[in-house]
């Protein structure tokens, strides 16, 4: 619920493929499913690959797709930020080595 995205209709997808081509295809697929079903798509990555995941998401998703990055949940440095991909592209974010959940939603 902290993401501000659809909490009534969501799917947890676990880890995305490691292979670059497969990962890009899966990201595009999840974006289409999100829009078609009005469903937030949740996935995770190993902490040391978080920055690469963010980079791949920014390269692959549409400008208006929403992305929530929720890091270090239940700790003193918890962070939950939701922005459009276009807004995320304007900044620099380091989420390396932090337990992180990624949520995308395309309306």
C-alpha positions as CSV (number, residue, x, y, z in Angstrom):
1,X,0.0,0.0,0.0
2,X,2.9,2.3,0.6
3,X,3.6,2.3,-3.2
4,X,0.4,4.1,-4.0
5,X,-0.1,1.6,-6.8
6,X,-3.0,-0.9,-7.1
7,X,-2.9,-2.9,-3.9
8,X,-6.1,-4.7,-4.7
9,X,-4.9,-6.4,-7.9
10,X,-1.2,-7.4,-8.0
11,X,1.0,-10.4,-8.9
12,X,4.3,-11.4,-7.3
13,X,6.7,-12.6,-9.9
14,X,9.8,-13.5,-7.8
15,X,13.1,-13.1,-9.6
16,X,13.3,-12.1,-13.3
17,X,15.6,-13.9,-15.7
18,X,19.3,-13.1,-15.5
19,X,19.9,-13.4,-19.2
20,X,19.7,-9.8,-20.6
21,X,17.4,-10.7,-23.6
22,X,15.1,-12.8,-21.5
23,X,14.9,-10.1,-18.8
24,X,14.0,-7.4,-21.2
25,X,11.3,-9.6,-22.7
26,X,9.9,-10.4,-19.3
27,X,9.9,-6.7,-18.3
28,X,8.0,-5.7,-21.4
29,X,5.6,-8.7,-20.8
30,X,4.9,-7.6,-17.2
31,X,4.3,-4.0,-18.4
32,X,1.7,-5.2,-20.9
33,X,0.0,-7.5,-18.3
34,X,-0.1,-4.6,-15.9
35,X,-1.9,-2.4,-18.3
36,X,-4.2,-5.1,-19.6
37,X,-5.3,-6.3,-16.1
38,X,-4.8,-3.0,-14.2
39,X,-2.5,-5.1,-12.0
40,X,0.7,-4.1,-10.2
41,X,3.6,-6.4,-10.9
42,X,6.0,-7.1,-8.0
43,X,9.4,-8.7,-8.3
44,X,12.7,-8.8,-6.4
45,X,16.4,-9.0,-7.2
46,X,19.4,-10.0,-5.3
47,X,20.8,-6.9,-3.5
48,X,24.1,-6.8,-5.4
49,X,22.2,-6.6,-8.7
50,X,19.7,-3.9,-7.7
51,X,21.4,-1.1,-9.6
52,X,21.6,-3.2,-12.8
53,X,17.9,-4.0,-12.4
54,X,17.1,-0.3,-12.1
55,X,19.2,0.5,-15.1
56,X,17.4,-2.3,-17.2
57,X,14.0,-1.0,-16.0
58,X,14.8,2.6,-17.0
59,X,16.0,1.4,-20.5
60,X,13.0,-0.9,-21.1
61,X,9.8,0.6,-19.6
62,X,7.6,3.3,-21.2
63,X,8.0,6.9,-19.9
64,X,4.6,6.9,-18.2
65,X,4.8,3.5,-16.4
66,X,5.0,3.9,-12.7
67,X,7.9,2.2,-10.8
68,X,8.0,1.8,-7.0
69,X,11.3,1.0,-5.4
70,X,10.9,-0.1,-1.8
71,X,14.2,-0.7,0.0
72,X,15.2,-1.8,3.5
73,X,11.6,-2.3,4.6
74,X,11.1,-2.4,8.3
75,X,14.5,-0.9,9.1
76,X,15.5,2.6,10.2
77,X,16.6,3.5,6.6
78,X,13.4,2.3,4.9
79,X,12.6,3.9,1.6
80,X,9.5,3.7,-0.6
81,X,9.6,5.9,-3.7
82,X,7.1,5.8,-6.6
83,X,7.6,7.8,-9.7
84,X,7.1,7.5,-13.5
85,X,9.9,6.0,-15.4
86,X,10.5,9.5,-17.0
87,X,10.9,11.0,-13.5
88,X,13.3,8.2,-12.4
89,X,15.4,8.8,-15.4
90,X,16.1,12.4,-14.3
91,X,18.0,11.3,-11.1
92,X,20.7,9.1,-9.8
93,X,19.8,6.4,-7.2
94,X,21.9,3.8,-5.5
95,X,20.1,0.8,-4.1
96,X,23.1,-1.5,-4.2
97,X,23.2,-4.2,-1.4
98,X,19.8,-3.2,0.1
99,X,17.0,-5.7,0.2
100,X,14.6,-4.2,-2.4
101,X,11.2,-4.8,-3.9
102,X,10.3,-3.5,-7.4
103,X,6.7,-2.8,-8.4
104,X,5.6,-1.6,-11.8
105,X,2.2,-0.5,-13.0
106,X,1.1,0.9,-16.3
107,X,-2.3,2.5,-16.4
